Amino acid sequence: MNGILWTVLLVGGIGLLAGLLLSVAAIVLAVQKDETAEKLQALLPGANCGACGFSGCAGYAAALAGGKTDQTGLCAPGGAKTAAQLAEALGISAQAFVKKTAVVCCQGNWDKTAFKQDYRGLQSCAAANQLFGGPQACRFGCIGLGDCLAVCEYGAISIENGLADIDRNACTGCGKCVRQCPKGLITLTAEPRKLTVKCVNHDKGAKTRSVCTTGCIGCMKCVKACEHGAIKVEQFLATIDDSLCTACGKCAEVCPNGCIL
């Protein structure tokens, strides 16, 4: 009986000692909370989209509190209001907030593009893209199975006739759809938006024309029409320099396939 009692006391003593040691360790090794970071995080929308360039809202708040950045206008979902609140909490001047919205650089819906196969697999752009680039004959075009729609928390994306479409009024510019598109078709553009080449096809004009009626064929007409040197054609695709573009619209007028909007 005494042996059992001593065993119970020994085990209990070890447990008590271990508990005390853990309590001390919890106090000594505790990570001190940054009240400023917590205050700033409370002002952020909690989307954790990463559009600010940090790991999420907590990462952005910690960077602001720690002086790693003073850019209060990086939160796309929060917009100008959040930028002003962050600046006020930090006691600094509010940074100018530039609203950005996503745009799908493709117009190749089911009526405008040809198909090379009948895809019946998993209804995912990423999955379909693994099978010879998807069912569409244009290897650069929108697959239209809605991976971007699935990650949009704001109801800004719809799929119409096999093509993703983004509502600029609902889009917050969080960038989740940009990172989700396996074709890299979605980009963030500053508002007010100027002109956009709605195509990313780098094939030669004849090949592009054979698979899509609205693709860029690199004809150079837009380059010749632009009086400000804002457009260039590289690898058979036109690109526009927003810093030089005046939105005169002359390039859109001469584009034979209507791929500049």
LOBA-844345 format. One line per 4 residues: their letters; for each residue x, y, z of C-alpha. Coordinates in steps of 0.001 Angstrom, whole numbers, plus 524288, in hexadecimal, padded with zeros to 5 digits. Example, Ala and Ser with C-alpha at 12.3 -4.5 7.8 and 13.67 -1.06 7.14 Angstrom:
REM LOBA-844345
AS	8300C:7EE6C:81E78 ~ 83566:7FBDC:81BE4
END
This chain:
REM LOBA-844345
MNGI	80000:80000:80000 ~ 80B05:8094C:8038B ~ 81178:80661:7F678 ~ 8052B:80A52:7EF0B
LWTV	803D9:816C6:7F72C ~ 811E8:81A9E:7F4A5 ~ 81015:81828:7E613 ~ 803F1:820C2:7E5A9
LLVG	80B09:82B8A:7ED27 ~ 816DA:82A88:7E437 ~ 80ED8:82B43:7D7C6 ~ 806C7:83669:7DD5A
GIGL	81311:83DC5:7E137 ~ 818DF:83C37:7D3B7 ~ 80C43:8411D:7CDB3 ~ 80BF6:84CD9:7D6D3
LAGL	81A22:85024:7D3CF ~ 817E0:84ED5:7C538 ~ 80C05:857CA:7C637 ~ 813DD:8620C:7CD83
LLSV	81EDB:8615D:7C390 ~ 8153C:862D2:7B848 ~ 80EDA:86E7C:7BEEA ~ 81BF4:87522:7C0B6
AAIV	81FD3:8722A:7B2AC ~ 812F9:877C6:7ADAB ~ 815E2:88489:7B4BE ~ 82440:8855D:7B127
LAVQ	822B0:8813C:7A2E5 ~ 815F2:8885F:7A05C ~ 815CD:890A4:793FD ~ 8125A:89E72:79791
KDET	8067C:8A36A:79036 ~ 80827:8AF96:78815 ~ 7FC80:8B7F7:78BB2 ~ 7FEBD:8C0F5:7801E
AEKL	7FEB4:8B58C:776A0 ~ 7F249:8B026:77CC5 ~ 7EBC5:8BD69:77BB1 ~ 7EF9C:8BE9C:76D6A
QALL	7EB3E:8B0CF:76A4B ~ 7DDE1:8B3DE:76FF1 ~ 7DC95:8BEC7:765E3 ~ 7DF75:8B5A3:75A80
PGAN	7D452:8AE21:753D7 ~ 7D9C2:8A09D:756FA ~ 7D9B4:89BF7:748EA ~ 7E7B1:896C2:74A08
CGAC	7E8A2:897BD:73B40 ~ 7F6F9:89B7D:73AC1 ~ 7F492:8A6BF:7314E ~ 7FC70:8AF82:73A6A
GFSG	80879:8A745:737ED ~ 808E8:8A183:7459C ~ 80496:8945D:74B00 ~ 7F72A:8997F:74E8C
CAGY	7F096:8A3BB:756FB ~ 7F8B9:8A000:762EC ~ 80543:8A0C5:75B09 ~ 801B7:8AE0D:75570
AAAL	7FDFA:8B348:762DE ~ 80AC0:8AE5B:768BA ~ 81284:8B4AF:75DB9 ~ 80BDB:8C1BD:75FDF
AGGK	80D91:8C0FC:76E98 ~ 81BCB:8BCF4:76D59 ~ 81F44:8C7B4:763D2 ~ 82225:8BE4D:758AA
TDQT	818D4:8C61B:75022 ~ 811AE:8D2FD:7512D ~ 808DC:8D037:745A1 ~ 7FB3A:8D09B:74B5E
GLCA	7F489:8CF95:73E2B ~ 7F827:8C18E:73AEC ~ 7EB73:8BB21:73F4E ~ 7E364:8B95F:732F7
PGGA	7D6DE:8B43B:7396A ~ 7D75C:8BEF1:743B7 ~ 7D922:8C9E9:73A0E ~ 7DB16:8D841:73D27
KTAA	7D356:8D77E:749D2 ~ 7DC4A:8CD2F:74FC1 ~ 7E843:8D497:74AF5 ~ 7E3B5:8E0B5:7522A
QLAE	7E0AB:8D917:75E99 ~ 7EE0C:8D296:75E9F ~ 7F4CB:8DF9B:75CB5 ~ 7ED08:8E5B6:767CA
ALGI	7F062:8DA70:770EC ~ 7FED0:8DBE9:76DA3 ~ 7FE8C:8EAAD:76E54 ~ 803C5:8EC80:7608B
SAQA	7FEB2:8F272:75407 ~ 7F583:8E9BC:74C4F ~ 7FB53:8E3D7:7400D ~ 7F414:8E5BE:73358
FVKK	7EC0D:8D9A5:7304D ~ 7EB7F:8D534:72234 ~ 7DFD5:8CC6F:71FD2 ~ 7E2AC:8C0C0:71739
TAVV	7D946:8B73B:71106 ~ 7DB92:8AA62:70A3A ~ 7D9F2:8A8A9:6FBA3 ~ 7D9B7:89C18:6F3A9
CCQG	7E2BD:89DD4:6E7FA ~ 7DAF7:8950C:6DF01 ~ 7CE77:895E3:6D706 ~ 7CEC4:88804:6D1E9
NWDK	7C177:88304:6D5FE ~ 7BB34:87700:6CFFC ~ 7B65D:87ED7:6C448 ~ 7C3A9:884A0:6C113
TAFK	7CD40:87997:6C355 ~ 7CEC6:86BEE:6BDC8 ~ 7CFF6:85F3F:6C580 ~ 7D9F6:85480:6C411
QDYR	7D41C:84A80:6CD74 ~ 7C7F3:846FD:6D52B ~ 7CC18:84858:6E34B ~ 7C414:84073:6ED1F
GLQS	7CD01:8404F:6F8DF ~ 7CD3F:847A8:705B4 ~ 7C682:854C4:70423 ~ 7D27F:85CB9:70778
CAAA	7DAD1:86587:6FEEE ~ 7E726:860A8:7059A ~ 7E378:8527B:702FC ~ 7DF69:854DC:6F4E2
NQLF	7EBC8:85C98:6F275 ~ 7F3CB:8508E:6F5C0 ~ 7ED90:84989:6EA35 ~ 7F409:85001:6DE7C
GGPQ	7F0BA:85DB7:6E350 ~ 7E207:85BE6:6E3E1 ~ 7D76E:8591E:6D9C5 ~ 7D883:865E8:6D241
ACRF	7E0E5:8665B:6C612 ~ 7E737:872EB:6CAF1 ~ 7F166:86E88:6D4BB ~ 7F199:87C01:6DAF7
GCIG	7E2EE:87E1C:6DCA2 ~ 7D968:87D76:6E7FB ~ 7D54A:86F92:6EB31 ~ 7C8E7:8748F:6F1AD
LGDC	7C6F8:86A52:6FC51 ~ 7C6B9:87453:70735 ~ 7D2BD:872C1:70FCA ~ 7D2FD:88198:710D3
LAVC	7C48E:881E9:71445 ~ 7C6B0:877FB:71F25 ~ 7D0AC:88077:7264E ~ 7C99B:88D80:724CF
EYGA	7C384:89128:731DA ~ 7BC77:89D0D:72C7F ~ 7B3DE:89736:721DD ~ 7BB11:89F2A:7179C
ISIE	7BD6E:8940C:70DFC ~ 7B41F:88CA6:7053D ~ 7B605:88301:6FA24 ~ 7AE95:886BD:6EDEA
NGLA	7AEFC:87E4E:6E1BE ~ 7BB8A:877CF:6E642 ~ 7C2AA:88476:6E983 ~ 7C575:88A9E:6F6BD
DIDR	7BFC3:89830:6F870 ~ 7C2E6:8A19F:70385 ~ 7B9B2:8ABF0:708F0 ~ 7C257:8B7C7:70B34
NACT	7B8BF:8BD8C:71502 ~ 7B92D:8B169:71D9A ~ 7C7B6:8AE8D:71C03 ~ 7D05A:8B2EF:72750
GCGK	7DD3F:8B002:720A6 ~ 7E144:8A5CB:72AAA ~ 7E874:89E25:72029 ~ 7E430:8906D:723F6
CVRQ	7DEDA:88DDA:71657 ~ 7EBB4:8928A:7107D ~ 7F348:88843:717F8 ~ 7E92E:87DA0:7154E
CPKG	7E88C:87E74:70673 ~ 7F157:873C7:700BB ~ 7F28B:87B54:6F3F8 ~ 7F6A1:88829:6FA38
LITL	7EB95:88F27:6F32D ~ 7E724:897D1:6FE50 ~ 7EE49:8A429:701F1 ~ 7EBEE:8AF8B:70B36
TAEP	7EA27:8BCAC:704B9 ~ 7E99B:8CA00:70B2D ~ 7DD00:8D1A4:70A98 ~ 7D8DD:8D940:70322
RKLT	7DC63:8CEF6:6F930 ~ 7E1DE:8D355:6EC3A ~ 7E357:8C9A1:6E11A ~ 7E5AB:8BB13:6E244
VKCV	7EA3B:8B10D:6D866 ~ 7E0C1:8A5FC:6DB11 ~ 7E9B7:89B45:6D63C ~ 7F654:8949A:6DA5B
NHDK	7F87C:88C21:6CE4C ~ 8069D:88C24:6C9B1 ~ 80496:883BC:6BD9C ~ 80660:88920:6B00A
GAKT	7FAB4:89039:6AA5A ~ 7F664:88574:6A120 ~ 7F65A:87B41:6ABE8 ~ 7EF50:88446:6B54F
RSVC	7E4F7:88763:6AB2E ~ 7E2BA:878D6:6A8C4 ~ 7DEF5:8764A:6B700 ~ 7D88D:88309:6BB4F
TTGC	7D16E:88DDD:6B428 ~ 7D4AA:89833:6BE56 ~ 7E307:8959E:6C148 ~ 7EE60:89EF4:6BF0F
IGCM	7F547:89BCE:6B24A ~ 80095:8A552:6B40C ~ 7FCF5:8AD10:6A7E2 ~ 80361:8B9A3:6AD04
KCVK	7F7CC:8C232:6A954 ~ 7F632:8C698:6B771 ~ 804A2:8CA2B:6B83F ~ 8039E:8D2A8:6AC17
ACEH	7F721:8D92D:6B0EA ~ 7FC9A:8DCCA:6BE44 ~ 80247:8EA7F:6BE3B ~ 80849:8E935:6CBB3
GAIK	810BC:8DD13:6CA22 ~ 808B5:8D5EC:6D465 ~ 80728:8C93D:6CCC2 ~ 81100:8BF23:6C87A
VEQF	80FE2:8B196:6C2B8 ~ 818C2:8A704:6C804 ~ 817AF:898A6:6C4A0 ~ 80BA8:89B8D:6BC5C
LATI	80425:8A1D7:6C7AD ~ 800FE:8B033:6C9DC ~ 8035A:8B62D:6D746 ~ 7FFCE:8C3AD:6DC43
DDSL	8080B:8CC2D:6E54C ~ 7FE3C:8D2BE:6EE58 ~ 80804:8DD53:6F1EB ~ 80810:8E1ED:6E3BE
CTAC	7FA1E:8DEB4:6DFF4 ~ 7F0A5:8EA31:6DF40 ~ 7E4B6:8E199:6DCC8 ~ 7E216:8E842:6CFCC
GKCA	7DCA7:8DB6F:6CAA8 ~ 7E2DE:8DBFD:6BD31 ~ 7E926:8CE9B:6BF08 ~ 7DC00:8C894:6C231
EVCP	7D623:8CEC2:6B601 ~ 7DFF8:8C88A:6ACC4 ~ 7E112:8BB1E:6B349 ~ 7DB90:8B199:6A924
NGCI	7D793:8A75D:6B332 ~ 7D25B:8B09B:6BD97 ~ 7DB81:8AB83:6C80E ~ 7DED4:8B8F7:6CD93
L	7D464:8BE46:6D69B
END
